[in-house]
C-alpha cells in the first residue's frame, strides 16, 4: 500500500490523487505474500469539467454585460464569449459558437485560450432576439451561456 492510498474493505483500495489535473496515468501494483510484484496495464483517467461560458458585448470601447429590458441602439454588436473552469483543468477550447434565435451566426475554431475570449461581429436589424454562446474544449466538454433576450433599436 503506497502513500495516499488506504484499504477500504476486502481487497479494494481507495486512492487519493495528488498533482493530477486533467490526464492522469494510473496503474496498480500487487505484491503477494512471497514479495512477487505484478503490475497492471496503464489506464488514463481524464478528469473533465464543463467550461463555464458567459456572453457579453462590446461597443468598441468597453466590454459590457447585457442588461435585461434595456434596448441597445446600435448598427453592429461585437458579441464576446469567455469561458473558465470551476476546477483546475487545462483543456484548451477547440471552438466557440454564437447563436441568435437558435441559428449559428458565427464560429471561432481557433479560440485564443481556455481563459480568454472569442468575439463575433453581428449586424442586426431592429427587433427582439435571443442570444447565447457555446464553447467546446479539446476533450469534448461543452459549456453553454445563459440565453439572453435583447432588443435592438436604430441608433
ROZA-203876 format. One record per atom (N, C-alpha, C): residue number from 1; residue in three letters; atom name; x negated, y negated, z. Coordinates in Angstrom, 3 decimals, decimal comma, padded with zeros to 6 digits. Layout:
N
REC   resi   resn   name         px         py         pz
REC    NUM    ALA     CA          X          Y          Z
...
% end
This chain:
155
REC   resi   resn   name         px         py         pz
REC      1    UNK      N   -000,844    001,162    000,000
REC      1    UNK     CA    000,000    000,000    000,000
REC      1    UNK      C   -000,899   -001,237    000,000
REC      2    UNK      N   -000,714   -002,117   -000,999
REC      2    UNK     CA   -001,571   -003,282   -001,135
REC      2    UNK      C   -001,000   -004,497   -000,439
REC      3    UNK      N   -001,777   -005,578   -000,426
REC      3    UNK     CA   -001,289   -006,810    000,188
REC      3    UNK      C   -000,081   -007,338   -000,574
REC      4    UNK      N    000,891   -007,858    000,167
REC      4    UNK     CA    002,088   -008,410   -000,472
REC      4    UNK      C    003,147   -007,369   -000,756
REC      5    UNK      N    002,923   -006,102   -000,360
REC      5    UNK     CA    003,944   -005,081   -000,575
REC      5    UNK      C    004,299   -004,456    000,762
REC      6    UNK      N    005,488   -003,870    000,841
REC      6    UNK     CA    005,911   -003,191    002,065
REC      6    UNK      C    006,796   -002,020    001,688
REC      7    UNK      N    006,759   -001,012    002,516
REC      7    UNK     CA    007,589    000,171    002,286
REC      7    UNK      C    009,013   -000,168    002,678
REC      8    UNK      N    009,952    000,103    001,785
REC      8    UNK     CA    011,361   -000,184    002,028
REC      8    UNK      C    011,988    001,035    002,705
REC      9    UNK      N    012,270    002,067    001,972
REC      9    UNK     CA    012,744    003,336    002,521
REC      9    UNK      C    012,415    004,424    001,522
REC     10    UNK      N    012,356    005,645    001,985
REC     10    UNK     CA    011,896    006,776    001,169
REC     10    UNK      C    010,554    006,400    000,530
REC     11    UNK      N    010,436    006,543   -000,787
REC     11    UNK     CA    009,195    006,191   -001,473
REC     11    UNK      C    009,371    004,935   -002,319
REC     12    UNK      N    010,194    004,008   -001,860
REC     12    UNK     CA    010,442    002,761   -002,561
REC     12    UNK      C    009,656    001,649   -001,877
REC     13    UNK      N    009,010    000,818   -002,689
REC     13    UNK     CA    008,253   -000,299   -002,157
REC     13    UNK      C    008,816   -001,593   -002,701
REC     14    UNK      N    008,762   -002,631   -001,902
REC     14    UNK     CA    009,153   -003,972   -002,325
REC     14    UNK      C    007,866   -004,783   -002,457
REC     15    UNK      N    007,722   -005,446   -003,577
REC     15    UNK     CA    006,504   -006,194   -003,863
REC     15    UNK      C    006,830   -007,680   -003,948
REC     16    UNK      N    006,060   -008,489   -003,273
REC     16    UNK     CA    006,209   -009,941   -003,353
REC     16    UNK      C    005,229   -010,450   -004,398
REC     17    UNK      N    005,751   -011,110   -005,425
REC     17    UNK     CA    004,894   -011,625   -006,491
REC     17    UNK      C    004,377   -013,004   -006,104
REC     18    UNK      N    003,080   -013,160   -006,194
REC     18    UNK     CA    002,466   -014,455   -005,937
REC     18    UNK      C    001,667   -014,832   -007,170
REC     19    UNK      N    001,663   -016,097   -007,506
REC     19    UNK     CA    000,919   -016,613   -008,659
REC     19    UNK      C    001,383   -015,986   -009,968
REC     20    UNK      N    002,645   -015,733   -010,053
REC     20    UNK     CA    003,232   -015,226   -011,295
REC     20    UNK      C    004,382   -016,163   -011,633
REC     21    UNK      N    004,263   -016,885   -012,754
REC     21    UNK     CA    005,233   -017,919   -013,038
REC     21    UNK      C    006,125   -017,644   -014,234
REC     22    UNK      N    005,713   -016,866   -015,189
REC     22    UNK     CA    006,555   -016,611   -016,349
REC     22    UNK      C    006,409   -015,188   -016,849
REC     23    UNK      N    005,227   -014,783   -017,217
REC     23    UNK     CA    004,980   -013,415   -017,690
REC     23    UNK      C    004,062   -012,730   -016,689
REC     24    UNK      N    004,569   -011,674   -016,097
REC     24    UNK     CA    003,843   -011,003   -015,021
REC     24    UNK      C    003,540   -009,559   -015,412
REC     25    UNK      N    002,260   -009,220   -015,630
REC     25    UNK     CA    001,919   -007,827   -015,922
REC     25    UNK      C    001,940   -007,020   -014,621
REC     26    UNK      N    002,671   -005,926   -014,611
REC     26    UNK     CA    002,786   -005,091   -013,419
REC     26    UNK      C    002,406   -003,654   -013,740
REC     27    UNK      N    001,876   -002,968   -012,756
REC     27    UNK     CA    001,666   -001,537   -012,850
REC     27    UNK      C    001,639   -000,999   -011,427
REC     28    UNK      N    001,830    000,285   -011,290
REC     28    UNK     CA    001,839    000,915   -009,974
REC     28    UNK      C    000,637    001,852   -009,853
REC     29    UNK      N    000,139    001,973   -008,632
REC     29    UNK     CA   -000,946    002,907   -008,329
REC     29    UNK      C   -000,461    003,774   -007,172
REC     30    UNK      N   -000,515    005,086   -007,373
REC     30    UNK     CA   -000,149    006,025   -006,311
REC     30    UNK      C   -001,393    006,820   -005,928
REC     31    UNK      N   -001,575    006,993   -004,646
REC     31    UNK     CA   -002,714    007,772   -004,159
REC     31    UNK      C   -002,152    008,905   -003,311
REC     32    UNK      N   -002,471    010,146   -003,722
REC     32    UNK     CA   -001,934    011,282   -002,974
REC     32    UNK      C   -002,748    011,556   -001,719
REC     33    UNK      N   -002,334    012,570   -000,962
REC     33    UNK     CA   -003,000    012,870    000,312
REC     33    UNK      C   -004,460    013,303    000,142
REC     34    UNK      N   -004,867    013,683   -001,073
REC     34    UNK     CA   -006,261    014,050   -001,334
REC     34    UNK      C   -007,075    012,857   -001,854
REC     35    UNK      N   -006,447    011,684   -001,936
REC     35    UNK     CA   -007,140    010,493   -002,410
REC     35    UNK      C   -007,201    010,362   -003,920
REC     36    UNK      N   -006,428    011,198   -004,637
REC     36    UNK     CA   -006,409    011,132   -006,094
REC     36    UNK      C   -005,464    010,010   -006,520
REC     37    UNK      N   -005,990    009,122   -007,368
REC     37    UNK     CA   -005,242    007,942   -007,805
REC     37    UNK      C   -004,568    008,189   -009,149
REC     38    UNK      N   -003,326    007,790   -009,260
REC     38    UNK     CA   -002,582    007,854   -010,513
REC     38    UNK      C   -002,035    006,454   -010,793
REC     39    UNK      N   -002,245    005,973   -012,043
REC     39    UNK     CA   -001,751    004,639   -012,426
REC     39    UNK      C   -000,624    004,770   -013,450
REC     40    UNK      N    000,355    003,894   -013,310
REC     40    UNK     CA    001,441    003,856   -014,288
REC     40    UNK      C    001,014    003,028   -015,496
REC     41    UNK      N    001,819    003,047   -016,527
REC     41    UNK     CA    001,622    002,143   -017,652
REC     41    UNK      C    001,923    000,719   -017,188
REC     42    UNK      N    001,388   -000,257   -017,934
REC     42    UNK     CA    001,697   -001,651   -017,632
REC     42    UNK      C    003,119   -001,970   -018,070
REC     43    UNK      N    003,726   -002,849   -017,331
REC     43    UNK     CA    005,054   -003,349   -017,636
REC     43    UNK      C    004,965   -004,863   -017,537
REC     44    UNK      N    005,570   -005,576   -018,480
REC     44    UNK     CA    005,553   -007,032   -018,397
REC     44    UNK      C    006,910   -007,513   -017,917
REC     45    UNK      N    006,913   -008,181   -016,788
REC     45    UNK     CA    008,116   -008,766   -016,221
REC     45    UNK      C    008,157   -010,225   -016,647
REC     46    UNK      N    009,267   -010,647   -017,251
REC     46    UNK     CA    009,419   -012,048   -017,647
REC     46    UNK      C    010,402   -012,705   -016,691
REC     47    UNK      N    009,929   -013,716   -015,995
REC     47    UNK     CA    010,777   -014,475   -015,084
REC     47    UNK      C    011,300   -015,657   -015,888
REC     48    UNK      N    012,600   -015,679   -016,124
REC     48    UNK     CA    013,181   -016,677   -017,025
REC     48    UNK      C    014,081   -017,643   -016,267
REC     49    UNK      N    014,154   -018,837   -016,798
REC     49    UNK     CA    015,010   -019,875   -016,256
REC     49    UNK      C    015,638   -020,632   -017,417
REC     50    UNK      N    016,884   -020,987   -017,277
REC     50    UNK     CA    017,571   -021,761   -018,307
REC     50    UNK      C    017,115   -023,215   -018,244
REC     51    UNK      N    016,750   -023,808   -019,393
REC     51    UNK     CA    016,357   -025,224   -019,343
REC     51    UNK      C    017,539   -026,123   -018,995
REC     52    UNK      N    017,356   -026,988   -018,016
REC     52    UNK     CA    018,396   -027,946   -017,645
REC     52    UNK      C    018,331   -029,078   -018,670
REC     53    UNK      N    019,414   -029,267   -019,418
REC     53    UNK     CA    019,424   -030,164   -020,566
REC     53    UNK      C    020,288   -031,390   -020,284
REC     54    UNK      N    019,764   -032,555   -020,586
REC     54    UNK     CA    020,503   -033,811   -020,394
REC     54    UNK      C    020,541   -034,576   -021,707
REC     55    UNK      N    021,622   -035,319   -021,922
REC     55    UNK     CA    021,812   -036,113   -023,132
REC     55    UNK      C    021,882   -037,585   -022,732
REC     56    UNK      N    021,143   -038,425   -023,445
REC     56    UNK     CA    021,141   -039,872   -023,215
REC     56    UNK      C    021,097   -040,553   -024,579
REC     57    UNK      N    021,004   -041,876   -024,594
REC     57    UNK     CA    020,909   -042,609   -025,852
REC     57    UNK      C    019,967   -043,788   -025,681
REC     58    UNK      N    019,496   -044,298   -026,791
REC     58    UNK     CA    018,569   -045,422   -026,761
REC     58    UNK      C    019,091   -046,527   -027,664
REC     59    UNK      N    018,942   -047,762   -027,206
REC     59    UNK     CA    019,314   -048,924   -028,020
REC     59    UNK      C    018,061   -049,550   -028,640
REC     60    UNK      N    017,025   -048,774   -028,852
REC     60    UNK     CA    015,722   -049,160   -029,391
REC     60    UNK      C    014,860   -049,913   -028,381
REC     61    UNK      N    015,427   -050,226   -027,225
REC     61    UNK     CA    014,666   -050,906   -026,194
REC     61    UNK      C    014,602   -050,068   -024,914
REC     62    UNK      N    015,738   -049,502   -024,514
REC     62    UNK     CA    015,825   -048,722   -023,286
REC     62    UNK      C    016,503   -047,385   -023,550
REC     63    UNK      N    016,149   -046,394   -022,748
REC     63    UNK     CA    016,891   -045,131   -022,744
REC     63    UNK      C    017,988   -045,289   -021,708
REC     64    UNK      N    019,219   -044,970   -022,102
REC     64    UNK     CA    020,359   -045,205   -021,218
REC     64    UNK      C    021,203   -043,935   -021,089
REC     65    UNK      N    021,876   -043,825   -019,956
REC     65    UNK     CA    022,848   -042,751   -019,791
REC     65    UNK      C    024,175   -043,235   -020,368
REC     66    UNK      N    024,964   -042,295   -020,858
REC     66    UNK     CA    026,291   -042,648   -021,336
REC     66    UNK      C    027,169   -042,984   -020,142
REC     67    UNK      N    028,000   -044,016   -020,287
REC     67    UNK     CA    028,930   -044,408   -019,228
REC     67    UNK      C    030,346   -044,085   -019,673
REC     68    UNK      N    031,044   -043,294   -018,878
REC     68    UNK     CA    032,402   -042,886   -019,203
REC     68    UNK      C    033,307   -044,103   -019,332
REC     69    UNK      N    034,051   -044,141   -020,419
REC     69    UNK     CA    035,022   -045,207   -020,635
REC     69    UNK      C    034,443   -046,507   -021,165
REC     70    UNK      N    033,126   -046,614   -021,267
REC     70    UNK     CA    032,518   -047,838   -021,774
REC     70    UNK      C    032,159   -047,643   -023,241
REC     71    UNK      N    032,831   -048,373   -024,150
REC     71    UNK     CA    032,549   -048,205   -025,579
REC     71    UNK      C    031,149   -048,707   -025,943
REC     72    UNK      N    030,572   -048,072   -026,954
REC     72    UNK     CA    029,289   -048,511   -027,495
REC     72    UNK      C    029,565   -049,325   -028,750
REC     73    UNK      N    028,997   -050,497   -028,827
REC     73    UNK     CA    029,167   -051,346   -030,003
REC     73    UNK      C    027,868   -051,283   -030,791
REC     74    UNK      N    027,769   -050,291   -031,683
REC     74    UNK     CA    026,521   -050,024   -032,399
REC     74    UNK      C    026,798   -049,569   -033,828
REC     75    UNK      N    025,798   -049,752   -034,688
REC     75    UNK     CA    025,843   -049,195   -036,045
REC     75    UNK      C    025,184   -047,821   -036,071
REC     76    UNK      N    024,157   -047,671   -035,237
REC     76    UNK     CA    023,433   -046,400   -035,159
REC     76    UNK      C    023,063   -046,152   -033,704
REC     77    UNK      N    023,012   -044,879   -033,341
REC     77    UNK     CA    022,670   -044,483   -031,981
REC     77    UNK      C    021,531   -043,478   -032,062
REC     78    UNK      N    020,508   -043,673   -031,262
REC     78    UNK     CA    019,457   -042,660   -031,152
REC     78    UNK      C    019,833   -041,772   -029,974
REC     79    UNK      N    020,286   -040,553   -030,299
REC     79    UNK     CA    020,617   -039,584   -029,260
REC     79    UNK      C    019,312   -038,993   -028,750
REC     80    UNK      N    019,203   -038,816   -027,443
REC     80    UNK     CA    017,985   -038,281   -026,850
REC     80    UNK      C    018,350   -037,141   -025,913
REC     81    UNK      N    017,564   -036,070   -025,980
REC     81    UNK     CA    017,781   -034,930   -025,104
REC     81    UNK      C    016,487   -034,628   -024,371
REC     82    UNK      N    016,606   -034,342   -023,086
REC     82    UNK     CA    015,445   -033,919   -022,307
REC     82    UNK      C    015,803   -032,625   -021,591
REC     83    UNK      N    014,794   -031,857   -021,259
REC     83    UNK     CA    015,023   -030,585   -020,563
REC     83    UNK      C    013,927   -030,378   -019,531
REC     84    UNK      N    014,309   -029,757   -018,435
REC     84    UNK     CA    013,340   -029,349   -017,417
REC     84    UNK      C    013,837   -028,043   -016,802
REC     85    UNK      N    012,993   -027,426   -016,006
REC     85    UNK     CA    013,347   -026,172   -015,357
REC     85    UNK      C    013,427   -026,385   -013,857
REC     86    UNK      N    014,379   -025,692   -013,212
REC     86    UNK     CA    014,528   -025,819   -011,769
REC     86    UNK      C    013,514   -024,976   -011,007
REC     87    UNK      N    012,898   -024,010   -011,682
REC     87    UNK     CA    011,812   -023,250   -011,075
REC     87    UNK      C    010,571   -023,480   -011,920
REC     88    UNK      N    009,400   -023,170   -011,378
REC     88    UNK     CA    008,170   -023,336   -012,163
REC     88    UNK      C    008,191   -022,287   -013,269
REC     89    UNK      N    008,232   -022,757   -014,496
REC     89    UNK     CA    008,428   -021,873   -015,646
REC     89    UNK      C    007,914   -022,630   -016,851
REC     90    UNK      N    006,906   -022,125   -017,510
REC     90    UNK     CA    006,207   -022,931   -018,512
REC     90    UNK      C    006,534   -022,570   -019,958
REC     91    UNK      N    007,729   -022,067   -020,232
REC     91    UNK     CA    008,082   -021,727   -021,612
REC     91    UNK      C    008,360   -023,002   -022,397
REC     92    UNK      N    007,606   -023,258   -023,461
REC     92    UNK     CA    007,873   -024,458   -024,257
REC     92    UNK      C    009,187   -024,337   -025,026
REC     93    UNK      N    009,775   -025,470   -025,295
REC     93    UNK     CA    011,007   -025,473   -026,087
REC     93    UNK      C    010,698   -025,128   -027,530
REC     94    UNK      N    011,609   -024,398   -028,137
REC     94    UNK     CA    011,473   -023,996   -029,533
REC     94    UNK      C    012,347   -024,868   -030,428
REC     95    UNK      N    013,523   -025,291   -029,882
REC     95    UNK     CA    014,463   -026,033   -030,717
REC     95    UNK      C    015,392   -026,864   -029,835
REC     96    UNK      N    015,733   -028,058   -030,312
REC     96    UNK     CA    016,732   -028,914   -029,674
REC     96    UNK      C    017,748   -029,288   -030,747
REC     97    UNK      N    019,031   -029,084   -030,437
REC     97    UNK     CA    020,100   -029,386   -031,402
REC     97    UNK      C    021,060   -030,405   -030,799
REC     98    UNK      N    021,560   -031,301   -031,665
REC     98    UNK     CA    022,516   -032,330   -031,253
REC     98    UNK      C    023,835   -032,086   -031,987
REC     99    UNK      N    024,938   -032,114   -031,230
REC     99    UNK     CA    026,265   -031,833   -031,789
REC     99    UNK      C    027,201   -033,014   -031,543
REC    100    UNK      N    028,016   -033,318   -032,561
REC    100    UNK     CA    029,071   -034,319   -032,460
REC    100    UNK      C    030,367   -033,611   -032,839
REC    101    UNK      N    031,333   -033,616   -031,928
REC    101    UNK     CA    032,611   -032,920   -032,133
REC    101    UNK      C    032,401   -031,465   -032,563
REC    102    UNK      N    031,406   -030,814   -031,959
REC    102    UNK     CA    031,139   -029,404   -032,237
REC    102    UNK      C    030,348   -029,127   -033,499
REC    103    UNK      N    030,032   -030,156   -034,279
REC    103    UNK     CA    029,290   -029,989   -035,532
REC    103    UNK      C    027,831   -030,415   -035,324
REC    104    UNK      N    026,913   -029,598   -035,810
REC    104    UNK     CA    025,493   -029,921   -035,715
REC    104    UNK      C    025,197   -031,154   -036,565
REC    105    UNK      N    024,609   -032,198   -035,939
REC    105    UNK     CA    024,251   -033,402   -036,703
REC    105    UNK      C    022,756   -033,486   -036,958
REC    106    UNK      N    021,939   -032,875   -036,111
REC    106    UNK     CA    020,514   -032,764   -036,404
REC    106    UNK      C    019,863   -031,786   -035,443
REC    107    UNK      N    018,683   -031,328   -035,852
REC    107    UNK     CA    017,955   -030,319   -035,095
REC    107    UNK      C    016,477   -030,669   -035,095
REC    108    UNK      N    015,833   -030,483   -033,968
REC    108    UNK     CA    014,397   -030,698   -033,842
REC    108    UNK      C    013,779   -029,324   -033,585
REC    109    UNK      N    013,071   -028,786   -034,587
REC    109    UNK     CA    012,465   -027,465   -034,453
REC    109    UNK      C    011,020   -027,526   -033,953
REC    110    UNK      N    010,554   -028,714   -033,606
REC    110    UNK     CA    009,213   -028,877   -033,056
REC    110    UNK      C    009,243   -029,869   -031,895
REC    111    UNK      N    009,993   -029,536   -030,830
REC    111    UNK     CA    010,032   -030,459   -029,687
REC    111    UNK      C    008,643   -030,670   -029,115
REC    112    UNK      N    008,430   -031,821   -028,508
REC    112    UNK     CA    007,102   -032,199   -028,011
REC    112    UNK      C    006,601   -031,279   -026,904
REC    113    UNK      N    007,433   -030,941   -025,929
REC    113    UNK     CA    007,076   -030,008   -024,857
REC    113    UNK      C    008,330   -029,707   -024,060
REC    114    UNK      N    008,216   -028,808   -023,091
REC    114    UNK     CA    009,388   -028,458   -022,290
REC    114    UNK      C    009,819   -029,583   -021,360
REC    115    UNK      N    008,956   -030,515   -021,048
REC    115    UNK     CA    009,331   -031,582   -020,123
REC    115    UNK      C    009,540   -032,915   -020,828
REC    116    UNK      N    009,409   -032,925   -022,122
REC    116    UNK     CA    009,533   -034,169   -022,862
REC    116    UNK      C    010,956   -034,304   -023,408
REC    117    UNK      N    011,098   -034,982   -024,526
REC    117    UNK     CA    012,424   -035,221   -025,076
REC    117    UNK      C    012,397   -035,055   -026,585
REC    118    UNK      N    013,569   -034,945   -027,157
REC    118    UNK     CA    013,760   -034,952   -028,606
REC    118    UNK      C    014,783   -036,031   -028,906
REC    119    UNK      N    014,765   -036,509   -030,134
REC    119    UNK     CA    015,722   -037,562   -030,484
REC    119    UNK      C    016,286   -037,347   -031,878
REC    120    UNK      N    017,434   -037,987   -032,099
REC    120    UNK     CA    018,170   -037,853   -033,353
REC    120    UNK      C    018,883   -039,176   -033,613
REC    121    UNK      N    018,722   -039,729   -034,797
REC    121    UNK     CA    019,436   -040,966   -035,147
REC    121    UNK      C    020,780   -040,569   -035,757
REC    122    UNK      N    021,850   -041,084   -035,181
REC    122    UNK     CA    023,223   -040,782   -035,606
REC    122    UNK      C    023,888   -042,094   -035,979
REC    123    UNK      N    024,481   -042,147   -037,174
REC    123    UNK     CA    025,158   -043,351   -037,661
REC    123    UNK      C    026,665   -043,087   -037,722
REC    124    UNK      N    027,349   -043,337   -036,608
REC    124    UNK     CA    028,780   -043,011   -036,541
REC    124    UNK      C    029,671   -044,110   -037,105
REC    125    UNK      N    030,845   -043,713   -037,549
REC    125    UNK     CA    031,924   -044,661   -037,852
REC    125    UNK      C    032,620   -044,964   -036,533
REC    126    UNK      N    033,348   -046,075   -036,454
REC    126    UNK     CA    034,095   -046,335   -035,220
REC    126    UNK      C    035,042   -045,178   -034,927
REC    127    UNK      N    035,177   -044,842   -033,664
REC    127    UNK     CA    036,061   -043,749   -033,261
REC    127    UNK      C    035,631   -043,145   -031,942
REC    128    UNK      N    036,316   -042,052   -031,575
REC    128    UNK     CA    036,051   -041,357   -030,317
REC    128    UNK      C    035,380   -040,024   -030,649
REC    129    UNK      N    034,308   -039,690   -029,927
REC    129    UNK     CA    033,512   -038,490   -030,227
REC    129    UNK      C    033,154   -037,735   -028,952
REC    130    UNK      N    032,896   -036,443   -029,130
REC    130    UNK     CA    032,365   -035,599   -028,055
REC    130    UNK      C    030,960   -035,170   -028,466
REC    131    UNK      N    029,990   -035,454   -027,594
REC    131    UNK     CA    028,587   -035,182   -027,889
REC    131    UNK      C    028,014   -034,183   -026,890
REC    132    UNK      N    027,103   -033,348   -027,368
REC    132    UNK     CA    026,310   -032,523   -026,463
REC    132    UNK      C    025,036   -032,073   -027,155
REC    133    UNK      N    024,080   -031,632   -026,349
REC    133    UNK     CA    022,791   -031,137   -026,859
REC    133    UNK      C    022,567   -029,716   -026,361
REC    134    UNK      N    021,813   -028,936   -027,154
REC    134    UNK     CA    021,472   -027,564   -026,798
REC    134    UNK      C    019,968   -027,388   -026,974
REC    135    UNK      N    019,298   -026,869   -025,942
REC    135    UNK     CA    017,861   -026,591   -026,030
REC    135    UNK      C    017,642   -025,081   -025,962
REC    136    UNK      N    016,671   -024,593   -026,730
REC    136    UNK     CA    016,307   -023,174   -026,725
REC    136    UNK      C    014,804   -023,080   -026,551
REC    137    UNK      N    014,357   -022,255   -025,587
REC    137    UNK     CA    012,910   -022,115   -025,395
REC    137    UNK      C    012,384   -020,878   -026,126
REC    138    UNK      N    011,076   -020,682   -026,095
REC    138    UNK     CA    010,452   -019,596   -026,852
REC    138    UNK      C    010,834   -018,209   -026,342
REC    139    UNK      N    011,359   -018,125   -025,115
REC    139    UNK     CA    011,814   -016,838   -024,583
REC    139    UNK      C    013,293   -016,598   -024,871
REC    140    UNK      N    013,936   -017,528   -025,604
REC    140    UNK     CA    015,343   -017,357   -025,963
REC    140    UNK      C    016,331   -017,874   -024,931
REC    141    UNK      N    015,852   -018,515   -023,866
REC    141    UNK     CA    016,764   -019,077   -022,870
REC    141    UNK      C    017,369   -020,366   -023,439
REC    142    UNK      N    018,682   -020,526   -023,241
REC    142    UNK     CA    019,418   -021,642   -023,832
REC    142    UNK      C    020,001   -022,519   -022,729
REC    143    UNK      N    019,789   -023,827   -022,865
REC    143    UNK     CA    020,384   -024,798   -021,951
REC    143    UNK      C    021,308   -025,722   -022,730
REC    144    UNK      N    022,440   -026,074   -022,123
REC    144    UNK     CA    023,412   -026,968   -022,774
REC    144    UNK      C    023,678   -028,156   -021,870
REC    145    UNK      N    023,710   -029,337   -022,477
REC    145    UNK     CA    024,058   -030,527   -021,706
REC    145    UNK      C    025,562   -030,534   -021,463
REC    146    UNK      N    025,987   -031,420   -020,584
REC    146    UNK     CA    027,422   -031,637   -020,412
REC    146    UNK      C    027,965   -032,265   -021,690
REC    147    UNK      N    029,240   -032,021   -021,977
REC    147    UNK     CA    029,891   -032,688   -023,110
REC    147    UNK      C    030,240   -034,100   -022,661
REC    148    UNK      N    029,840   -035,067   -023,472
REC    148    UNK     CA    030,066   -036,474   -023,154
REC    148    UNK      C    031,015   -037,058   -024,187
REC    149    UNK      N    032,076   -037,703   -023,716
REC    149    UNK     CA    033,008   -038,381   -024,627
REC    149    UNK      C    032,577   -039,828   -024,745
REC    150    UNK      N    032,492   -040,311   -025,987
REC    150    UNK     CA    032,050   -041,681   -026,207
REC    150    UNK      C    032,942   -042,335   -027,259
REC    151    UNK      N    033,167   -043,630   -027,081
REC    151    UNK     CA    033,932   -044,422   -028,046
REC    151    UNK      C    032,956   -045,363   -028,738
REC    152    UNK      N    032,969   -045,345   -030,073
REC    152    UNK     CA    032,099   -046,216   -030,864
REC    152    UNK      C    032,950   -047,328   -031,454
REC    153    UNK      N    032,483   -048,564   -031,277
REC    153    UNK     CA    033,154   -049,727   -031,873
REC    153    UNK      C    032,153   -050,458   -032,751
REC    154    UNK      N    032,632   -051,238   -033,679
REC    154    UNK     CA    031,738   -052,042   -034,522
REC    154    UNK      C    031,089   -053,127   -033,662
REC    155    UNK      N    029,807   -053,413   -033,948
REC    155    UNK     CA    029,128   -054,464   -033,153
REC    155    UNK      C    029,673   -055,854   -033,490
% end
